[in-house]
Amino acid sequence: MRAEAQANIDQIGQALDLLRRFLDWDVAKKRLDELNAMVEDSSLWDNPKAARDIMRERGRLDNAIEAVRAISRERDDIVEMIGLAEEEGDDALVDEAVHALAQLAERAEHDKVEALLAGEADGNDTYIEIHAGAGGTESQDWAEMLQRMYQRWAERRGYKIEIVDYHAGEQAGVKAVTLQIKGDNAYGYAKTESGVHRLVRISPYDSSARRHTSFSSVWVYPVIDDDIDIEINESELRIDTYRASGAGGQHVNTTDSAVRITHEPSGIVVASQSGRSQHKNKAEAMSMLKARLYEAELRRREEEADAVNAAKSDIGWGHQIRSYVLQPYQMVKDLRTGVTSSSPSEVLDGALDKFMAAALSQQVTGESVEVEDIE
């Protein structure tokens, strides 16, 4: 069998193995039978919210299980076709089958990632919060580059983007910016981007053209709906107002309409200045605060809080999840999964899907990848 065909067969097999492992195959099939029985119960819609949850879970499981079965069948059929075509010396049919196998491998990867987006809030819209690290203009320029990267990624996926909060840098870039990304599975895809991102380049702000290393942090949390009840004691909040300003320094308005809320027990700070009124910005900031508290609870359930807090604790050396090197060579490397790209310009233009897919897969396998750091 041709090497390219065998490589695709191996890739499909790995995707199927990961899916079965993620689903806990026998448990998933039993659970689907239980859900099918619930759907047939005439009293199901007596509780509409519970019914929607059941229908959603049933649809997800049914789709994932059927995807595994369909890909397995098609793989076996194509492999059999290749074997028969090789026996008969029909090179044209072999070429056709090998091409079909490559397409199936792509579909298996796509279905694998879609199935991995099964977390409680994965289907939700998301906030992406970016903060420049120490280093003044260098880090603030890098934070703005990350802002553009995530906006371009969202545009590639057809998502809608809103800048919720924005604080310009003194000379260039941004000190902090919060984006709201709206679209199916926006949080599920973006959630693995939380952490510190490191840039190595020849500084455009250094007259001596020296190489600089900059850091910025990214924090991702889901937008939550009114069905999720998060209790907040208002006595534990500090609410500040300030004058809003937009990207590029232009004023959104000339009143103190922007709102910043600090949740003192957790230290979480959120801010909104996208609305024209203080009332609207306070409502948006409260929604963001609830989302942050909810996301913290999700992470506690996943027993990832220690690693996440360590990543958030210091925007600097030792806490980065990904390095972007523009000089002296060109490379982006994810320090968790080992995934690399030799085209930083493409990555910074929003080509993030392979990094996100690898990080999602790693959450299922629990296998960390040891990689050498890059300078």
C-alpha positions as CSV (number, residue, x, y, z in Angstrom):
1,M,0.0,0.0,0.0
2,R,1.2,3.5,-0.8
3,A,2.9,5.4,2.0
4,E,0.5,8.4,1.7
5,A,-2.5,6.0,2.0
6,Q,-1.1,4.3,5.1
7,A,-0.4,7.7,6.7
8,N,-4.0,8.7,6.2
9,I,-5.2,5.4,7.6
10,D,-3.1,5.9,10.7
11,Q,-4.4,9.5,11.1
12,I,-8.0,8.3,10.8
13,G,-7.3,5.5,13.3
14,Q,-5.9,7.9,15.8
15,A,-8.9,10.3,15.4
16,L,-11.3,7.4,16.0
17,D,-9.3,6.1,19.0
18,L,-9.4,9.6,20.6
19,L,-13.1,9.9,19.9
20,R,-13.9,6.5,21.5
21,R,-11.8,7.4,24.5
22,F,-13.4,10.8,24.9
23,L,-16.9,9.4,24.6
24,D,-16.2,6.4,26.8
25,W,-17.7,4.3,24.0
26,D,-19.7,1.7,25.9
27,V,-21.0,4.2,28.4
28,A,-21.9,6.6,25.6
29,K,-24.0,4.0,23.8
30,K,-25.8,3.1,27.0
31,R,-26.5,6.7,27.7
32,L,-27.8,7.3,24.2
33,D,-30.3,4.4,24.7
34,E,-31.4,6.1,28.0
35,L,-31.9,9.5,26.3
36,N,-33.8,7.9,23.4
37,A,-36.2,6.4,25.9
38,M,-36.6,9.8,27.6
39,V,-37.4,11.4,24.3
40,E,-40.2,8.9,23.7
41,D,-41.8,9.8,27.0
42,S,-44.9,11.9,26.4
43,S,-44.2,13.9,29.6
44,L,-40.8,15.1,28.5
45,W,-42.0,18.6,27.5
46,D,-43.7,19.2,30.9
47,N,-40.4,20.8,31.8
48,P,-39.3,22.7,28.7
49,K,-35.8,23.6,30.0
50,A,-35.0,20.0,31.0
51,A,-36.4,18.8,27.7
52,R,-34.1,21.1,25.7
53,D,-31.1,19.9,27.8
54,I,-32.0,16.3,27.1
55,M,-32.5,17.0,23.3
56,R,-29.2,18.8,23.2
57,E,-27.3,16.0,24.9
58,R,-29.0,13.4,22.8
59,G,-28.2,15.2,19.6
60,R,-24.5,15.6,20.6
61,L,-24.1,12.0,21.5
62,D,-26.0,10.7,18.5
63,N,-23.9,12.8,16.1
64,A,-20.6,11.8,17.7
65,I,-21.4,8.0,17.8
66,E,-22.7,8.1,14.2
67,A,-19.6,10.0,13.1
68,V,-17.4,7.3,14.5
69,R,-19.4,4.5,12.9
70,A,-19.6,6.2,9.5
71,I,-15.9,7.0,9.4
72,S,-15.0,3.5,10.4
73,R,-17.2,2.0,7.6
74,E,-15.9,4.4,5.0
75,R,-12.3,3.7,5.9
76,D,-12.8,0.0,5.7
77,D,-14.6,0.3,2.4
78,I,-11.8,2.4,0.9
79,V,-9.0,0.2,2.2
80,E,-10.8,-2.8,0.6
81,M,-11.2,-0.9,-2.7
82,I,-7.4,0.0,-2.7
83,G,-6.6,-3.7,-2.1
84,L,-8.7,-4.9,-5.0
85,A,-7.5,-2.1,-7.3
86,E,-3.9,-3.0,-6.6
87,E,-4.5,-6.7,-7.2
88,E,-6.0,-5.8,-10.6
89,G,-3.3,-3.2,-11.4
90,D,-5.9,-0.5,-11.8
91,D,-3.7,2.6,-11.0
92,A,-6.5,5.1,-11.8
93,L,-8.8,3.4,-9.3
94,V,-6.0,3.3,-6.7
95,D,-5.4,7.1,-7.2
96,E,-9.1,7.8,-6.8
97,A,-9.3,5.7,-3.6
98,V,-6.2,7.3,-2.1
99,H,-7.7,10.7,-2.8
100,A,-10.9,9.6,-1.1
101,L,-8.9,8.4,1.9
102,A,-7.2,11.8,2.2
103,Q,-10.6,13.5,2.2
104,L,-11.9,11.1,4.9
105,A,-8.8,11.8,7.0
106,E,-9.7,15.6,6.9
107,R,-13.3,14.8,7.8
108,A,-12.2,12.6,10.7
109,E,-10.0,15.5,12.1
110,H,-12.9,17.9,11.7
111,D,-15.4,15.5,13.4
112,K,-12.9,14.8,16.2
113,V,-12.6,18.5,17.1
114,E,-16.4,19.0,16.8
115,A,-17.0,16.1,19.2
116,L,-14.4,17.4,21.7
117,L,-16.5,20.6,22.0
118,A,-18.8,19.0,24.5
119,G,-18.1,21.0,27.6
120,E,-20.9,22.7,29.5
121,A,-20.2,26.1,28.0
122,D,-18.3,25.2,24.8
123,G,-21.2,26.2,22.5
124,N,-21.4,29.7,24.0
125,D,-20.1,33.0,22.8
126,T,-16.8,34.1,24.4
127,Y,-14.9,37.0,25.9
128,I,-11.2,37.2,25.1
129,E,-9.3,39.6,27.4
130,I,-5.8,40.6,26.5
131,H,-3.3,42.4,28.8
132,A,0.1,43.7,28.0
133,G,2.9,42.6,30.2
134,A,5.8,44.6,31.6
135,G,7.9,46.4,29.0
136,G,5.9,49.4,28.0
137,T,5.5,50.1,24.3
138,E,7.0,46.7,23.2
139,S,4.4,44.7,25.2
140,Q,1.6,47.0,24.4
141,D,2.3,46.7,20.6
142,W,2.4,42.9,21.1
143,A,-1.0,43.0,22.9
144,E,-2.4,44.9,19.9
145,M,-1.0,42.3,17.5
146,L,-2.7,39.6,19.6
147,Q,-6.0,41.5,19.4
148,R,-5.7,41.6,15.6
149,M,-4.9,37.9,15.5
150,Y,-8.0,36.9,17.4
151,Q,-10.2,39.3,15.4
152,R,-8.8,37.7,12.2
153,W,-9.4,34.2,13.6
154,A,-13.0,35.1,14.4
155,E,-13.5,36.6,10.9
156,R,-12.2,33.4,9.3
157,R,-14.9,31.4,11.2
158,G,-17.6,33.9,10.4
159,Y,-18.0,35.1,14.0
160,K,-19.1,38.5,15.0
161,I,-16.7,40.7,17.1
162,E,-17.4,43.5,19.5
163,I,-14.7,45.5,21.5
164,V,-16.2,45.6,25.0
165,D,-13.4,47.5,26.7
166,Y,-10.2,49.2,25.4
167,H,-7.3,51.0,27.0
168,A,-4.8,52.4,24.6
169,G,-1.0,52.3,25.2
170,E,0.9,55.5,25.8
171,Q,2.7,55.6,22.5
172,A,1.4,52.6,20.6
173,G,-0.6,49.4,21.0
174,V,-3.0,48.6,23.9
175,K,-2.6,48.2,27.6
176,A,-5.7,46.0,27.8
177,V,-8.6,45.1,25.5
178,T,-11.6,42.8,25.9
179,L,-13.3,41.3,22.8
180,Q,-16.7,39.6,22.7
181,I,-16.8,36.9,20.0
182,K,-20.2,35.7,19.0
183,G,-20.7,32.4,17.2
184,D,-21.3,28.7,17.6
185,N,-18.7,27.0,19.8
186,A,-16.7,30.3,20.1
187,Y,-15.8,29.5,23.7
188,G,-15.1,25.9,23.0
189,Y,-12.5,26.7,20.4
190,A,-10.9,29.7,22.1
191,K,-10.8,28.4,25.7
192,T,-7.3,26.8,25.3
193,E,-5.8,30.2,24.4
194,S,-5.7,31.3,28.0
195,G,-2.2,31.9,29.2
196,V,0.9,34.0,28.4
197,H,2.0,34.5,24.8
198,R,5.6,35.4,24.1
199,L,7.0,37.4,21.1
200,V,10.7,37.5,20.0
201,R,11.5,40.0,17.3
202,I,13.8,42.9,16.2
203,S,12.0,45.9,17.8
204,P,10.6,48.5,15.5
205,Y,10.9,50.9,18.4
206,D,14.6,50.3,19.0
207,S,16.9,52.6,17.0
208,S,19.7,50.0,17.6
209,A,17.6,47.3,16.0
210,R,18.1,44.9,18.9
211,R,16.1,41.8,19.5
212,H,13.4,42.1,22.2
213,T,11.2,39.6,24.0
214,S,7.7,40.7,24.9
215,F,4.8,39.1,26.9
216,S,1.1,39.5,26.9
217,S,-1.6,37.5,28.7
218,V,-4.8,36.2,27.2
219,W,-7.8,35.2,29.4
220,V,-10.8,33.5,27.8
221,Y,-14.2,33.0,29.5
222,P,-17.7,32.2,28.2
223,V,-20.6,34.5,27.8
224,I,-23.4,33.0,29.9
225,D,-27.2,33.3,29.5
226,D,-29.9,34.1,32.0
227,D,-30.6,30.4,32.6
228,I,-27.4,30.1,34.6
229,D,-27.8,31.5,38.1
230,I,-24.7,33.1,39.6
231,E,-25.2,34.6,43.0
232,I,-23.2,37.8,43.6
233,N,-23.3,39.8,46.9
234,E,-23.3,43.5,45.8
235,S,-21.7,44.4,49.1
236,E,-18.6,42.6,47.8
237,L,-18.3,44.7,44.7
238,R,-16.4,47.9,44.1
239,I,-17.9,49.9,41.2
240,D,-15.9,52.7,39.5
241,T,-16.8,54.9,36.6
242,Y,-14.5,56.6,34.2
243,R,-14.5,58.3,30.8
244,A,-14.6,56.0,27.9
245,S,-12.3,56.2,24.9
246,G,-12.2,54.1,21.8
247,A,-9.6,52.4,19.7
248,G,-7.1,54.9,18.3
249,G,-7.9,57.3,21.2
250,Q,-11.1,58.8,19.9
251,H,-13.8,59.5,22.5
252,V,-16.9,57.3,22.6
253,N,-18.5,60.0,24.7
254,T,-17.6,62.8,27.0
255,T,-19.2,61.6,30.2
256,D,-18.0,59.1,32.8
257,S,-20.1,56.3,31.3
258,A,-17.5,53.5,31.4
259,V,-17.8,51.1,34.3
260,R,-15.3,49.0,36.1
261,I,-16.4,46.3,38.7
262,T,-14.0,44.6,41.1
263,H,-15.2,41.5,42.8
264,E,-13.2,41.8,46.0
265,P,-13.4,38.1,47.3
266,S,-11.9,36.8,44.0
267,G,-10.0,39.8,42.9
268,I,-11.7,39.6,39.5
269,V,-11.9,42.9,37.6
270,V,-14.1,43.5,34.6
271,A,-14.9,46.7,32.6
272,S,-17.2,47.8,29.9
273,Q,-17.2,51.0,27.8
274,S,-18.9,49.9,24.6
275,G,-22.3,51.2,25.5
276,R,-23.3,54.9,25.4
277,S,-24.8,54.9,28.9
278,Q,-23.5,54.1,32.3
279,H,-26.5,51.9,32.9
280,K,-25.8,49.8,29.8
281,N,-22.1,49.5,30.6
282,K,-22.8,48.4,34.2
283,A,-25.2,45.7,33.0
284,E,-22.5,44.5,30.5
285,A,-19.8,44.5,33.2
286,M,-22.1,42.5,35.6
287,S,-22.7,40.0,32.8
288,M,-18.9,39.7,32.3
289,L,-18.4,39.3,36.0
290,K,-20.9,36.4,36.2
291,A,-19.2,34.9,33.2
292,R,-15.8,35.1,34.9
293,L,-17.1,33.5,38.1
294,Y,-18.9,30.8,36.1
295,E,-15.7,30.0,34.1
296,A,-13.7,29.8,37.4
297,E,-16.2,27.2,38.6
298,L,-15.9,25.2,35.3
299,R,-12.2,25.1,35.7
300,R,-12.4,24.0,39.3
301,R,-14.6,21.1,38.2
302,E,-12.0,20.2,35.6
303,E,-9.3,20.3,38.3
304,E,-7.2,22.7,36.2
305,A,-7.3,25.7,38.5
306,D,-3.7,25.2,39.8
307,A,-2.3,25.2,36.3
308,V,-4.4,28.1,35.1
309,N,-3.6,30.3,38.1
310,A,0.1,29.6,37.6
311,A,-0.2,30.7,34.0
312,K,-2.1,33.9,35.0
313,S,0.1,34.8,38.0
314,D,3.0,36.3,36.1
315,I,3.1,37.7,32.6
316,G,6.7,36.7,32.0
317,W,9.3,33.9,31.7
318,G,8.2,30.4,32.6
319,H,4.5,30.9,32.2
320,Q,4.1,31.2,28.4
321,I,1.9,28.7,26.5
322,R,3.1,29.8,23.0
323,S,6.2,31.5,21.6
324,Y,6.1,33.5,18.4
325,V,9.6,34.1,16.9
326,L,10.0,36.6,14.0
327,Q,13.8,37.0,14.2
328,P,16.4,35.5,13.8
329,Y,14.2,32.8,12.2
330,Q,10.4,32.3,11.7
331,M,8.5,29.9,14.0
332,V,5.5,29.7,16.2
333,K,5.6,26.9,18.8
334,D,3.0,25.8,21.3
335,L,4.8,24.9,24.5
336,R,2.0,22.5,25.7
337,T,1.4,20.4,22.6
338,G,4.6,20.8,20.6
339,V,2.6,22.0,17.5
340,T,4.7,24.4,15.4
341,S,4.3,26.6,12.3
342,S,7.0,28.0,10.2
343,S,4.8,30.9,9.1
344,P,4.2,33.4,12.0
345,S,2.6,35.8,9.6
346,E,-0.1,33.3,8.8
347,V,-0.7,32.5,12.5
348,L,-0.8,36.2,13.4
349,D,-3.4,36.5,10.6
350,G,-5.7,34.2,12.4
351,A,-4.6,30.6,11.4
352,L,-5.1,29.2,14.9
353,D,-7.3,26.2,14.4
354,K,-4.5,23.5,14.4
355,F,-3.2,24.9,17.7
356,M,-6.6,24.9,19.2
357,A,-7.4,21.4,18.0
358,A,-4.2,20.0,19.4
359,A,-4.8,21.6,22.8
360,L,-8.4,20.2,22.9
361,S,-7.0,16.7,22.1
362,Q,-4.4,17.0,24.8
363,Q,-7.2,17.7,27.3
364,V,-8.7,14.4,26.5
365,T,-5.5,12.3,26.4
366,G,-4.0,14.0,29.4
367,E,-0.6,13.6,27.7
368,S,1.8,16.5,28.0
369,V,4.5,17.1,25.4
370,E,8.0,18.0,26.4
371,V,9.5,20.6,24.0
372,E,12.6,22.7,24.0
373,D,12.0,26.4,24.4
374,I,12.9,28.6,21.5
375,E,14.8,31.8,21.6
